[in-house]
Every structure is written in C-alpha cells, then in structure tokens.
C-alpha cells in the first residue's frame, strides 16, 4: 500500500493525463444516463476485442468494470426516468462521467501510444490504473443502490464489483517490467562507452517490441521527441534520459532497416505534418472554434508565446512587448500599474494551444527560446549515453555518405541534418568524422531532396564556431553554397544556403571572402527581391552582416544590394535589417552617394520612423543621420524636404529608445546653420513648423528665418512691426506643433 501511495504522489506532481479533467460537455444540459450509457458502450465495443501490447491485464480488468457500469446504466436508461433519480445518485453519475472520461484517455493511450514510451512509463501507467480502481471502489461504495429499484442480477453484479475493487492492488506486469529494465541496460552500456551487442538490440526492437520498419522507428522517435518538447523540463524520465533513448532508437533504426528508402517518401520527409496526438484529439472535440482563452486580448489573434504579466493577465509576448516599448506602464486589460515588466512564460497554456492546433491541422510554430534569463528552461545537457549512441550512428551515416548509393546518401544526409540540429556536441563529432567533404558533393546533386538535406546539414554544422573554418576552407564549398543560392532545386534549399552564408559571416574575417565570392551578393539581393518571407529574412540578415565590413561597401553597390535594400524598406519583417544595413553603407561617401541616388530611400526611412518597430525606428533615423553626415549639403537638403519629419523627430525625442533619441538629437544638430525661408499661414494663432514659417497680416507678408534649431532659443524677423512672444522656453525644437498666441 505504501508503494501505491508513493506512485500516487508522483502522479499528482507530474501527471501526463492532466487534460483528462477537461469535460467536453455541459452535464446540466444532457440526458446524463443516456450519455453515460453511450460512452460506456463505445469503450466496451472499441476495446473488448483489442489486443494491447502492454498493460494487458490492467486494460482487460478496467474494461470488465466498465461492462458492469454499462449493465447498470442500460437498466437505468430503460426503466428509470432521469428526473426520478435521487440527488445522491445523480451526483455519483456525474462522478462516473469523469471516471469514464479518464478511463477513455488511459485506454486510448495504451492502445495507440509509442511502445517505448509505454515501456518507460510502465510503473506510472500501472499506477494510473490503480488510481482508477480506487475511484471505482469509492463510487461503488457510495452509490445508493437501496434508493433505486434495480433487478436482482444488476444488484449482484454491482455487489460483486464492490468486492473485487476493494481487494485490488497495484499491478505491474513482470514481463513489461523486465523489458523496461532491459531497455535501461542498453542505455547503461552506452553510458559506459560501450556499444551493446547488435544482435541483442535487433532482437529487442524487432521481436520483443515489434518495431520492424522505418515507419515504426520514425514514429517512436517522433513521439519521444514530442514528449521532450511538450513537457519542457517536467517529464519523467528526465529529458536528458529521453534524449538517450532517442539516440539508441535512431542507431537501431539503421541496424535493422539499413539506408534504402522509398524515393517518394524522401520527397516529403522534411515537410511538416500536423500530428494528432491522443490528448489533442480529445481537446479538439471539446471546441468548435478557437477558444477565447487562446487569443491575445491585444491582437485578438491566436497566441504564439503566451506570457503572464505582474497583474496576472495573459498576453502574447510580441503584443505585450510592443505595448511596453511604446512607453506604457499599465496593464492593457485592467489598466493597473505594472509592478514590474518581467514576462513569465505560460507553458501550460502554450502546450494546450499547440495540442489544439495539431488536432485541427492548424500550423503552429512554437517560439524558440531566445531569452538569456532564467525564465527559459535550459536545453537538457546530453548524457554520455546519448552522445555515444549518436556518435555510433554518425559513423554509420558518414560511411554511407562515402560509399552508399544515392538513396542511401540522401537518407544519411537527412539524418546528419537532424543530428547536427540537436546540439553542439553532435556538430563537433560529425565534422571531425569528415562529413563536410561528402556533404559538399551532394550540393551539386540533381536530386532536390539530397541537395536540400545536404545544404541544411552544412547550415546546422556551421552553427558550431569551430566548424566554420572547416567549411569556409574546404575547396569549392563556398562556391557550391552560392550556386545553390542561385540555382537550388527548391526554395528551401536556396533559403538555407543564404542562412549558411549568414552563419559563416558571423566571423569578421569571412565577411570579405563571402562578399567577394563571385555572385554571392547578387544572389542575396535577388532572394531579397523575389524570395519567400523566410528567404527575404535570411537574405537581408546576411546582407546586414556583410555590410558591417567596411571593405564590402563597393562590392555591395556594384552587386545591386543597395537597390534591393531600399526596396525592402517597405516590406514587413525585413525593413528593420534593411535600414540597419543602409545605415552602415552610407557611412562611407561612396555609399552615401549610391544611397542618395535612390529616389525612395528617404521616403522609405521616414515611413519606418512612423510605423516601424522600436529597433527599426532606431535604424531609420541612424541611416538618415549618416546620410546627412556623409552625403553633404545636397543629401541634407533632400532629408530636410521630407514631409512630417518634424513630428517624427519630436516623437522619437520623447518616446523613442535611448539610441533613437540620441540619433534624433544628432540629426537635429546636423540642421544647425542651415538657413532656409519657408512659410505658413497664420490668423490669430500661429502653428510654427520646423524651418517653415510665414507670417501674414492682411495683405502684407513678412519672412522669418531660424538662427538656431535645437533648442530654439532666438528668432530674428525682417519686419520690426512684428513681435513674437514665447509661452514657455526653452523648446526642444519648433516642430513641437504647439499653438502659439499672438499678443
């Protein structure tokens, strides 16, 4: 009994079936007895003849108990009116609804879940069955049999059920447990640095678990990875241990199935497919439309990264961040003052949104954990077992890259791509084992899947800093990547080629080599013009990186990158980096001259100052500042003529970020000494605009000229009859749009 209590405590702390408490119907609005009878009949018909691979005895026992419930419910449905049942019986029937619903979830899981997952959760799932037995025992004890007229045979079955559940104990199948222990023994061997006997591994997976083909192995791996990603540090076994089992399963997949795979499968293996998990389907049946709690109160869109603020309200991270960056210090929903600006991730809600989207086939890309704060769970450090299993797999893959058929090479490139995505340790040993030269050969392959996998594998390997030099120094590698960027068979291959150049350009010395590689900048500029949203993002970030090297300015102008960047100022998602790149290019006179020749550059930057992100506004005003500094008087005059510049500068000086305010003030300083005569009509009140004043009294027009701009300290007038009085002083600049009164 003590053991059962321990398992129960563990499950309360970390239960994989928490969603079972979501009741998908309003019990007050349905015929309760009919609903319960229908659910029980469905469970019995679905699972009475089902062959369970694990938890056979527990499943059979639970189904027999549900059969007894079905006998009771059918009798009540046929002979007793729901309204004539005593209140205690109705309360018990409502509890029975929850019990049957949890039973359905548990039976579904045992029938359809990953075999390895069921094996790893063997003790925990056995404990769930024991919990249900205890609930059935309590329900049968309190059910008011004496207050309801039942036939003798129904009463006998209920009494027999009572006696059976009172005697039931926690049952853990010895055969299942032995398999679980053997699985951990394989993990222990890898942990010691040894590779288990290949015959024993094949016997375990093929004969004892029935995992025999590529599809079965991939399904097992996908399920385990889904558990790791979906529970984020709150999963048993720990994520690091699960990574070890994923690595072992991947290794055995190639031992058992080899490397040949159907070509049609390969064409679609990298496409994201919505998964319908067991719990996800249950939640999908609960809702007909997007649940209100899944939508951000600010944007009213489905939340991608829900966070909790200090008032307890939940918003999408991007929406509430934008709200705070605009200078607000209150909760948008309650208007309470924020005690702090810390955003706490709501992982439970995010996982529910992910499951709901998967069940409905709605694309949902959970955000990457890019924060450095402790709010993000750190990636689980791989155990030695996972590293050794991945290393053994890597050797098999690289051997196939060197000597295998085209199909085998394609499969190997795909798996190296996935391995290299998993962690820096994998990236290190894959490169050390000599994968890069073999992947390079596949870049020119006519098979689009092979090319896409190879360039993506190189991209993932390049993330590890020590691999960058090996890639850039490999003869012909940079040229091959650029060729894929130009002529890749798929858009994803071209996008990943651009991303590879971006990764390599993180090293300052490589920026010049990349920019001067024949056709590299031209290809990036072309992708920025006609690529997908992701392709444009990859291209503009790479061009931004290249523009940070001063010797690349001429090359980028010649390659047409300046024109592409100016056009990108009007494109959402890439305008921010485009403005940043232009700000770097115009620091040189030749760059300022090239940018100044672009007709739409000032209008594009002004538009970003009006509607861009906070960082985009910084980059836009910085680009205008550098254009005025390096472009001379003609460029400065072109900027000064821009409409609405005064209000935008004023807005940045008051509400912009620290860098934006500094750049805006410096831009105003550039206007000092520039004397221009402009005009504005005034009646009894004057609206003084930046550098533009006309005073009109009757038919006489008098001109006023600024002597300084910021702060606006003195004004000289050519007409001595006109007197000006300031309401307050000093002012940041005249473009404050303040109403001035003529005394």
Secondary structure, DSSP 8 states (H G I E B T S, - for coil): -HHHHHHHHHHHHS-TTGGGG---S-GGGS-HHHHHHHHHHHHHHHHTT---SS-HHHHHHHHHHHHHHHHHHHHHHHHS-GGGS-HHHHHHHHHHHHHHHHHHHHHHHHHHS-HHHHHHTHHHHHHHHHHHHHHHHHHHHHS-GGGS---HHHHHHHHHHHHHHHH------HHHHHHHHHHHHHHHHHHTT----HHHHHIIIIIIS---SHHHHHHHHHHHHHHHHHHTT--SS-HHHHHHHHHHHHHHHHHHH-S---HHHHHHTTS------HHHHHHHHH-SS--GGGB-TTT-SB-SSEEE-TTS-EEEHHHHHHHHHTT--B-TTT--B-S----EE-HHHHHHHHHHHHHHT-----------STTS-------HHHHHHHHHHHHHHHHHHHHS-HHHHHHHHHHHHHHHHH-HHHHHHHHHTTHHHHHHHHTT-S-HHHHHHHHHHHHHHHTSHHHHHHHHHSTTHHHHHHHHHHH-SSHHHHHHHHHHHHHHTTSHHHHHHHHTSTTHHHHHHHHHHHS-HHHHHHHHHHHHHHHTSGGGHHHHHHTTHHHHHHHHTTSTTTHHHHHHHHHHHTTSHHHHHHHHT-TTHHHHHHHHHHHS-HHHHHHHHHHHHHHHHHHHHHHHHHHHTSTTHHHHHHHHHHHS-HHHHHHHHHHHHHTTT---------SSEEE-BTTB-EEEETTEEEEEEES--SSB--EEES-TT-----SSS-BS-GGG--EEE--
